[in-house]
């Protein structure tokens, strides 16, 4: 069930109406559990059983970790192995077999592995970490196990954030299940506004204005001029941002309509992405974080981003994407250490130049994220940096203007919100401007609904 579908609109209206009509808090939570499993089972009902079984196992393991003294680590290892082995089988089974076959071939052994017809459960990468955060936080001593299996099942399967994030830790969600939230008109309408904004980002900006250009450039087999190559990558950079930000904004808005608060996932690019903070707290810091020698800290950054790239997909192109980001972080740390205290380092011109360089570097990395193989990635990079004097011009003037305007708007808005947030910005605006903008977004969504696609992050 997609947020950008009429089916979800009807589903959400029914759930919200029934939810606020029920007085019993336990009955409300039961309704949300049932609605979440209907939402998830709409894709493939058997995978709902898989979701429940792993959730129930982590619930039991969390209690064992809390009760155990000398065996706490063993129970935690059991939880980590269960979750990661399940993720590994469904997501990386064929990838591992193919690479094993390649390695054997290097030493002269011919091996033809069976192809595993594995159907990837929607959202498995997200709900695995939702569930795993519970046992990790109990082991770290920052969370006590809940006594209610129903509450933990709801924390993992809560339908707004189930299949594409934001990654919500059990420690942030479970306390909200202790007492029933009150229906507040301001919060409810703010939730609806966020859902409208999220759908506008997804349907209008990502799918209608950017995705077609990105698909044409990355799918073109001939030589490309540099301008089209760069604009195609910028189109994808904007597309994937608005796709993921749109889903996360919808999820936060839907949760608010039900009285729950989910953490920001896109206050501005990369700063509040739930997966980044998950890697920081559960991998980077345990590896030593910044409290080790500089070379070790740099190595930790590369390891974390390597795993972050692999998490996104079972392909070496994703690994390269992660390693590039790890390298960027190391370079940024070195430059900051060398020049941070220089007077010119904080000048506006220097910050703007740094911003442009960072965005260009991120776009180079996006080539490997979007390309299905290294042949396509190499062709794109040749077009971006070598260019072809007699290459083919693919994009129309209208498409170039769309990419330029959307990209400029995205950067300007997020630059202005670096020290603020969207709530504060909206509160400063006159009510009539907010109402007009809301109406315009709703109209644009309705007029372009037919061109919308599934969310990109569903495949991860």
Protein Blocks (a to p, Z undefined) as FASTA:
>chain_A
ZZkbfklmmmmmmmmmmmmmpmblklmmmmmmmmmmmmmmmmommlmmmmmmmmmmmmmm
mmmmmmpmklmmmmmmmmmmmmmmmmmmmmmmmmmmmmmmmmmmmnopacdddddddddd
ehklmmmmmmmmmmmmmmnopaccdfblklmmmmmmomklmmnopaddfklmmmmmmpcc
dddfklmmmmmmmmmmmmmmmmmmmmmmmmmmmmmmmmpmbdcdfklmmmmmmmmmmmmm
mmmmmmmmmmmmmmmmnopacddfblbghklgfklmmmmmmmmmmnnpjmbcfklmmmmm
mmmmmmmmmmnoccfklmmmmmmmmmmmmmmmmmmmmmmmpmklmgmklmmmmmmmmmmm
mmmmmmmmmpmbfklmmmmmmmmmnopakbccfbdfklmmmmmmmmmmmmmmmmmmmmgc
fklmmmmpcfklmmmmmmmmmmmmmmmmmmpccdfklmZZ
